[in-house]
Amino acid sequence: MLGWAILLAVSLVWPAATSAQTASPPLILEAKIPLGDVRGRIDHLGIDLKRMRLLVAELGNNSLSVVDLAAGKVLRRIAGLSEPQGVAYVPSSDSVFVANAGDGSVRVLRGEDLTPIGHIDLGDDADNVRIDTARNRVLVGYGKGALAVIDPVSLSKIADVGLKAHPEGFQIDETGTQVFVNVPDAREISVADLATESTGSLPTQGAGSNFPMAIDSEAQRFLVVFRSPPTLMALYVSCGEGAVDVLEPGEADYRRLARVPTAPGARTSLFVPELDRLFVAVRAGSNEPAAIWVFRPAA
């Protein structure tokens, strides 16, 4: 598994993607769900499929919005957070984990009524949250370089995986054994073994600002997007300039199918395969209120 990942991670770093706009857009804007009076940056999104709720970490507003996707409206807003960055729903414990950059905490809410049930203090800059379903654990990137491993039952940190610098986007393989981590300040992609807590690294070949990451389990590879310069592409990539680039893999590279306009600063998105929908968080601006834009594939 790791051999495949390393081989393809290295071979997929191209200077740019081939552009080939299609006549009809492959993504269709289905709805705009207003978030109301939300100011500042919107960070990560999470999904509670059991209740059809989208969870929106409103970092600049110190709040978490809970969006009822069936009704197309905000069901509830939870205030009093501290720069929430990461959010994830854990089905096994029916709980919501919210990572806060401001105070370094992970706050845990009951899934049903969103009441607080736990507080885990990581100390500094709690960020991305991922669920290790194979081993029933929650991973949170934080601090100057670590992944916290949290037991969602006892609501306690049970281990740390050390990294060279602060982790950004990361993904866990299907076995729950390995985690691939973007560490842009160290200009590398870390590969951590969760069983032994040991780490290795992949060079970024001169590219920098590697923040988003996705895993293509079927093809046994993971995809990383570099912002400086833009080099590695995934199927759906939302960019801060105000567009969603839709790309498809070819024999030797990726080609752009279309560039679908969104709004300036709308760089956070979540694709939910079970719903076949792409959710893009649009922050409030001069021409657009804060909202979740919902896209569906044309075919």
C-alpha positions as CSV (number, residue, x, y, z in Angstrom):
1,M,0.0,0.0,0.0
2,L,2.7,2.5,1.0
3,G,4.8,1.6,-2.0
4,W,1.9,2.4,-4.3
5,A,1.2,5.7,-2.5
6,I,4.8,6.9,-2.7
7,L,5.2,6.0,-6.3
8,L,2.1,7.7,-7.4
9,A,2.5,10.7,-5.1
10,V,5.8,11.4,-6.7
11,S,4.8,10.7,-10.3
12,L,1.7,12.9,-10.1
13,V,3.5,16.2,-9.4
14,W,3.2,18.1,-12.8
15,P,3.8,21.7,-13.5
16,A,0.3,22.4,-14.6
17,A,-2.9,20.7,-15.8
18,T,-3.9,20.6,-19.4
19,S,-6.9,22.8,-20.0
20,A,-9.8,21.6,-22.0
21,Q,-13.1,23.4,-21.3
22,T,-16.2,21.5,-22.1
23,A,-19.3,23.0,-23.8
24,S,-21.6,22.3,-20.8
25,P,-20.4,22.7,-17.2
26,P,-19.8,19.4,-15.4
27,L,-21.0,21.1,-12.1
28,I,-24.4,22.7,-11.7
29,L,-25.1,25.2,-8.9
30,E,-28.1,23.6,-7.2
31,A,-28.7,25.9,-4.2
32,K,-27.4,28.6,-2.0
33,I,-28.1,28.2,1.7
34,P,-27.7,31.5,3.5
35,L,-25.7,31.4,6.8
36,G,-27.0,34.7,8.1
37,D,-24.9,37.2,9.9
38,V,-21.6,35.3,9.7
39,R,-18.4,37.4,9.5
40,G,-14.9,36.5,8.6
41,R,-13.3,33.3,7.5
42,I,-15.1,30.0,7.2
43,D,-12.9,27.0,7.7
44,H,-13.6,23.2,7.5
45,L,-16.9,21.5,6.9
46,G,-18.3,18.2,8.3
47,I,-21.3,16.0,7.5
48,D,-23.8,14.2,9.8
49,L,-25.4,11.8,7.3
50,K,-27.6,10.3,9.9
51,R,-29.5,13.6,10.3
52,M,-28.6,15.1,6.9
53,R,-26.8,18.0,8.6
54,L,-23.8,20.0,7.3
55,L,-21.5,21.3,10.0
56,V,-19.7,24.6,9.3
57,A,-16.7,25.8,11.3
58,E,-17.0,29.6,11.2
59,L,-13.6,30.5,12.4
60,G,-13.9,34.3,12.1
61,N,-17.3,34.3,13.8
62,N,-16.3,32.0,16.7
63,S,-19.2,29.8,15.9
64,L,-20.4,26.5,14.5
65,S,-23.4,26.5,12.1
66,V,-25.6,23.4,11.8
67,V,-27.3,23.3,8.4
68,D,-30.4,21.2,7.8
69,L,-29.8,20.0,4.2
70,A,-33.3,18.7,3.7
71,A,-34.8,22.1,4.7
72,G,-32.0,24.1,3.1
73,K,-31.5,26.4,6.1
74,V,-29.5,26.9,9.3
75,L,-30.9,24.8,12.0
76,R,-28.8,26.2,14.8
77,R,-25.7,28.2,15.5
78,I,-23.4,27.4,18.4
79,A,-21.6,30.5,19.7
80,G,-18.8,30.9,22.2
81,L,-16.2,28.8,20.4
82,S,-12.5,29.9,20.0
83,E,-11.6,30.2,16.3
84,P,-13.1,26.8,15.3
85,Q,-11.1,25.2,12.4
86,G,-11.9,21.5,12.2
87,V,-15.2,19.7,12.6
88,A,-16.2,16.1,12.2
89,Y,-19.1,13.8,13.1
90,V,-18.3,10.5,14.7
91,P,-21.0,7.9,13.9
92,S,-19.8,5.3,16.4
93,S,-20.2,7.6,19.4
94,D,-22.9,9.9,17.8
95,S,-20.9,12.9,18.6
96,V,-19.4,16.0,17.0
97,F,-15.8,17.0,17.5
98,V,-14.8,20.7,17.0
99,A,-11.1,21.8,17.0
100,N,-10.4,25.3,18.1
101,A,-7.3,27.2,17.0
102,G,-7.8,30.0,19.5
103,D,-7.4,28.0,22.7
104,G,-6.1,24.7,21.4
105,S,-9.2,22.8,22.6
106,V,-11.3,20.1,21.1
107,R,-14.9,20.4,22.2
108,V,-17.2,17.5,21.9
109,L,-21.0,17.8,21.4
110,R,-23.7,15.2,21.6
111,G,-24.9,14.4,18.0
112,E,-28.7,14.4,18.8
113,D,-29.1,17.8,20.6
114,L,-25.5,19.3,20.3
115,T,-25.1,19.8,24.0
116,P,-21.5,19.8,25.3
117,I,-20.3,16.5,26.6
118,G,-16.5,16.8,26.6
119,H,-13.5,19.1,26.4
120,I,-10.0,18.0,25.4
121,D,-7.2,20.5,25.9
122,L,-4.4,20.1,23.2
123,G,-2.8,23.4,24.1
124,D,-2.2,25.2,20.8
125,D,-3.8,25.7,17.3
126,A,-6.1,22.6,17.1
127,D,-6.9,22.3,13.4
128,N,-8.0,19.5,11.0
129,V,-10.1,16.6,12.3
130,R,-10.3,13.1,10.7
131,I,-12.0,9.9,11.8
132,D,-10.1,6.6,11.8
133,T,-13.2,4.4,11.4
134,A,-11.1,1.2,11.2
135,R,-9.9,1.7,14.8
136,N,-12.6,4.0,16.1
137,R,-10.3,6.9,16.8
138,V,-10.3,10.6,16.1
139,L,-7.2,12.4,14.8
140,V,-6.6,16.1,15.3
141,G,-3.7,18.1,13.9
142,Y,-2.4,20.7,16.3
143,G,0.5,22.8,17.7
144,K,4.0,23.1,16.2
145,G,3.8,19.6,14.8
146,A,1.6,16.8,16.0
147,L,-1.4,14.6,15.5
148,A,-3.4,13.9,18.6
149,V,-5.0,10.5,18.7
150,I,-8.3,10.7,20.7
151,D,-10.6,7.9,22.0
152,P,-14.2,9.0,21.2
153,V,-15.5,6.9,24.0
154,S,-13.4,8.1,27.0
155,L,-12.9,11.5,25.3
156,S,-9.2,11.5,26.1
157,K,-6.0,11.8,24.2
158,I,-4.3,8.4,24.1
159,A,-1.3,9.2,21.9
160,D,0.6,11.8,19.9
161,V,2.3,11.4,16.5
162,G,5.1,13.9,16.2
163,L,5.7,15.9,13.0
164,K,8.3,18.5,11.9
165,A,5.8,21.4,11.8
166,H,2.2,22.2,12.0
167,P,0.0,19.8,10.0
168,E,-2.5,21.0,7.5
169,G,-4.7,18.7,5.4
170,F,-4.3,14.9,6.1
171,Q,-6.0,11.7,5.3
172,I,-6.1,8.2,6.8
173,D,-5.9,5.1,4.6
174,E,-8.7,2.5,4.7
175,T,-6.9,0.2,7.1
176,G,-6.3,2.9,9.7
177,T,-2.6,2.1,9.7
178,Q,-1.1,5.0,7.8
179,V,-1.8,8.7,7.7
180,F,-0.5,11.1,5.0
181,V,0.0,14.6,6.2
182,N,0.6,17.9,4.5
183,V,3.3,19.8,6.4
184,P,3.9,22.9,4.3
185,D,6.3,24.7,6.7
186,A,8.6,21.8,6.5
187,R,8.0,21.6,2.7
188,E,7.1,17.9,2.9
189,I,4.4,15.3,3.0
190,S,4.7,13.2,6.1
191,V,3.8,9.5,6.2
192,A,3.0,8.3,9.7
193,D,2.6,4.7,10.9
194,L,-0.2,4.9,13.5
195,A,0.7,1.5,15.0
196,T,4.3,2.4,15.7
197,E,3.9,6.2,15.8
198,S,6.9,6.4,13.5
199,T,7.1,8.8,10.5
200,G,8.7,9.1,7.1
201,S,8.5,11.9,4.6
202,L,8.1,12.6,0.9
203,P,9.8,15.7,-0.6
204,T,7.5,18.2,-2.4
205,Q,9.9,18.7,-5.3
206,G,10.1,22.4,-4.8
207,A,6.4,23.1,-4.6
208,G,5.0,24.8,-1.5
209,S,1.8,25.6,0.4
210,N,0.5,22.1,0.2
211,F,-2.8,22.3,2.1
212,P,-5.6,20.2,0.6
213,M,-5.4,16.5,0.3
214,A,-7.6,13.6,-0.8
215,I,-7.2,9.8,-1.1
216,D,-8.3,7.8,-4.2
217,S,-8.7,4.4,-2.6
218,E,-9.7,2.6,-5.8
219,A,-6.5,3.8,-7.6
220,Q,-4.4,3.3,-4.4
221,R,-3.0,6.9,-4.4
222,F,-3.4,10.2,-2.6
223,L,-3.7,13.6,-4.3
224,V,-2.2,16.8,-3.0
225,V,-2.9,20.3,-4.1
226,F,0.0,22.8,-4.0
227,R,-0.8,26.5,-4.1
228,S,2.7,27.8,-4.8
229,P,2.8,27.1,-7.7
230,P,-0.4,25.2,-8.4
231,T,0.9,21.8,-9.5
232,L,-1.1,18.8,-8.4
233,M,-4.8,18.5,-9.1
234,A,-7.7,16.5,-7.7
235,L,-11.1,15.8,-9.3
236,Y,-12.8,18.7,-7.4
237,V,-10.6,21.6,-6.3
238,S,-12.1,24.8,-4.8
239,C,-9.7,27.8,-5.1
240,G,-9.6,31.0,-3.1
241,E,-9.7,33.1,-6.3
242,G,-13.4,32.4,-6.7
243,A,-13.8,29.2,-8.8
244,V,-14.1,25.5,-8.6
245,D,-11.7,23.8,-11.1
246,V,-13.1,20.5,-12.3
247,L,-10.4,18.1,-13.6
248,E,-10.1,14.6,-14.8
249,P,-7.1,12.3,-15.0
250,G,-5.6,11.4,-18.4
251,E,-2.9,9.0,-19.3
252,A,-0.1,11.4,-18.5
253,D,-1.6,14.3,-16.6
254,Y,-4.8,16.0,-15.5
255,R,-6.9,18.2,-17.8
256,R,-9.3,20.9,-16.8
257,L,-12.9,20.2,-17.8
258,A,-14.3,23.5,-16.6
259,R,-13.8,26.4,-14.3
260,V,-17.1,27.0,-12.4
261,P,-17.3,30.5,-10.8
262,T,-18.1,30.8,-7.1
263,A,-17.0,33.9,-5.0
264,P,-13.6,35.4,-4.0
265,G,-12.2,33.7,-0.9
266,A,-14.4,30.6,-1.2
267,R,-11.6,28.1,-0.7
268,T,-13.2,25.6,1.7
269,S,-15.3,22.7,0.3
270,L,-16.5,19.3,1.1
271,F,-17.5,16.6,-1.4
272,V,-19.9,14.0,0.1
273,P,-19.9,10.9,-2.1
274,E,-23.0,9.5,-0.4
275,L,-25.0,12.6,-1.5
276,D,-23.1,13.2,-4.7
277,R,-22.8,16.8,-3.8
278,L,-20.1,19.4,-3.4
279,F,-20.6,21.9,-0.6
280,V,-18.6,25.2,-1.0
281,A,-18.4,27.7,1.9
282,V,-18.6,31.3,0.7
283,R,-17.6,33.9,3.2
284,A,-19.4,37.3,3.4
285,G,-18.1,39.8,0.9
286,S,-19.1,43.0,-0.9
287,N,-21.3,41.2,-3.4
288,E,-22.3,37.9,-1.6
289,P,-23.6,37.1,1.9
290,A,-22.1,34.2,3.8
291,A,-23.6,31.0,2.4
292,I,-23.1,27.3,1.5
293,W,-23.2,26.8,-2.2
294,V,-24.4,23.3,-3.2
295,F,-23.2,21.8,-6.5
296,R,-24.2,18.6,-8.2
297,P,-22.6,16.9,-11.1
298,A,-24.3,17.5,-14.4
299,A,-24.3,13.8,-15.3
